[in-house]
Amino acid sequence: MADPIKASQNRSRKMPSYKLTYFPVKALAEPIRFIFSYAGVEFEDVRFDREDWPKIKPSKRRMGRITSHSNELDFSFVATPFGQVPMLEVDGKKVNQSTAIARYLAKQHGLAGKNDWEALEIDAIVDTIHDLRAKIAAHHYEQNAEAKAAKVKVANEVVPYILERLDNQVKNNGGYFVGGALSWADFTFVALLDYLNFMSKSNIIEKYDNLKALKEKVENIPAIKKWVEKHPESGF
């Protein structure tokens, strides 16, 4: 587990203001939400309706009102740095790229390993998880039937290959991905599972006992359990 003393010290400092903007789903923003929740950090969780994306995406001034899932927000200046979300605002400064955001927060809250080598291992696991996501997403979002069939074939070979190795990684590291301790790699995998299962139309970890145990362990962390119970229902 991460160092609770370090986490407490981090919380006791004057915290910056955080605003996380994303579609009304879990997907790529959920690992970030898990880290915030675990660390006890308050953040504004802005979820906008998909039809409002054209108003939010441009990196230039757009006036108008946008209806979020929680309330009506006045975005007099909504600009994503590169036309992508999730977008995190830290005291008004904006940045995108979900993995970079999660890594930044993990370093602040004791979830990035005990040394540089563990940090590297964690980064490698997270990149592997996103490789897995990319293989599944490639066929899920493909519209051409012939191309979709080819991508499904590739996924059917690659996905079990990756999952088997991730399962062994957890088995050989005391029930976590790296160093026998909780890290943002564990949060990334568990937080993305609903999205991966949605795209796969199956429970992708059904045959992998160590990954199932990791999921149960993470979801039973009190702060994560509280977040999952209270956050808006979004399916994936």
MOJO-V132221 format. One record per helix or strand of 3 or more residues. SS is the DSSP state (helix for helix, strand for strand). FROM is the first residue (numbers start at 1). TO is the last residue. If there is no record, write none. Layout:
SS/FROM/TO ; SS/FROM/TO
This chain:
helix/4/12 ; strand/18/23 ; helix/27/39 ; strand/44/48 ; helix/50/57 ; strand/65/68 ; strand/72/74 ; strand/87/90 ; strand/93/96 ; helix/98/108 ; helix/116/140 ; helix/145/171 ; helix/184/200 ; helix/209/219 ; helix/222/230
